[in-house]
């Protein structure tokens, strides 16, 4: 083997790796674009829902409280899993 063959082989490996990286980057870019479109769609739906809620509530003395409740984030706790030996099994 000559030095030229080794250099050409190394170049071929690096070009293949670069092509693979570009392909992966393109896939990730497409995935990111799809996620961004989904986020934009969800934001538009949230704006429409909020406008609907505002129109339904109208202006009264409870409107500020109702909007506060509507915008509040719900925190959910996971249900504790029953252990196998806790005596709660039906069998």
Secondary structure, DSSP 8 states (H G I E B T S, - for coil): --HHHHHHHHHHHHHHHHHHHHHHHHHHHHHHHHHHHHHHHHHHHHHHHHHHHHHHH-SSTTHHHHHHHHHS-----------TTSS----
